[in-house]
Amino acid sequence: MTPRAPSVIALPAATRRAAGVLRTISGTSLPVLLVALLRASDPPLTPPVLARALFALALPLELCARLVLRAFAAECGIDAGVLRIECAPT
């Protein structure tokens, strides 16, 4: 049984930075929401409001970052000593 070639992502520098910024903002929005939840007292932060904030801040940015990474996904392998990189089927 031949081992499966690892999945790689071949990103241009600008795209890598964009995906990193999107993931950073998405990740930092979660602690911001936690602080807002702990500090909100009048009016209290209700679950529907918290859910809307989560869907507005964290999830779309993470989804965009994943779509960028998926757009540049590639498969690599070594055939007869030659590195082969092919675009992954979508």
C-alpha positions in Angstrom: 0.0 0.0 0.0 1.4 3.3 -1.1 1.2 6.2 1.4 -1.1 9.0 0.2 0.7 12.2 -0.8 0.3 15.0 1.8 -2.1 17.8 1.0 -0.3 21.1 0.6 -1.3 24.7 0.1 0.8 26.8 -2.3 -0.1 30.4 -1.6 1.3 33.6 -3.0 2.6 35.9 -0.3 -0.3 38.4 -0.5 -2.9 35.6 -0.3 -1.1 34.0 2.7 -1.1 37.4 4.5 -4.8 37.9 3.7 -5.8 34.5 5.0 -3.7 35.1 8.1 -5.3 38.5 8.8 -8.8 37.0 8.3 -8.0 34.1 10.7 -6.4 36.5 13.2 -9.4 38.8 13.3 -11.8 35.8 13.5 -9.8 34.4 16.4 -9.6 37.6 18.3 -13.3 38.3 17.9 -14.1 35.4 20.2 -12.3 36.9 23.3 -13.8 40.3 22.4 -17.3 38.7 22.5 -16.4 37.0 25.8 -15.4 40.3 27.4 -18.6 41.9 26.0 -20.6 39.1 27.5 -19.0 39.5 30.9 -19.2 43.3 31.0 -22.7 43.7 29.6 -25.0 44.4 32.5 -27.5 46.9 31.3 -29.1 45.6 29.1 -27.7 42.1 29.5 -26.3 40.3 26.5 -29.0 37.8 25.4 -28.3 34.6 23.6 -29.8 35.7 20.3 -27.7 38.9 20.4 -24.6 36.9 21.2 -25.4 34.4 18.4 -25.8 37.3 15.9 -22.5 38.8 17.0 -20.8 35.4 16.6 -22.3 34.9 13.1 -21.3 38.5 12.1 -17.8 38.6 13.5 -16.1 35.2 13.8 -17.8 32.8 11.4 -17.8 34.7 8.1 -14.1 35.6 8.4 -13.1 32.1 9.2 -15.1 30.9 6.3 -13.4 33.3 3.9 -10.0 32.3 5.1 -10.9 28.6 4.6 -12.2 29.4 1.1 -9.0 31.2 0.2 -6.9 28.2 1.5 -9.1 25.8 -0.4 -8.7 27.8 -3.6 -5.0 27.3 -3.5 -4.9 23.7 -2.4 -2.5 21.4 -4.2 -1.3 17.8 -4.2 2.3 17.0 -4.2 4.3 13.9 -4.7 7.7 12.6 -5.8 7.8 10.6 -9.0 11.1 9.2 -10.1 13.0 11.7 -8.0 11.0 14.7 -9.4 8.8 16.8 -7.2 5.3 17.0 -8.7 2.8 19.7 -7.6 -0.7 19.6 -9.1 -3.8 21.7 -8.4 -6.2 19.7 -6.2 -9.6 18.9 -7.7 -12.3 21.1 -6.2 
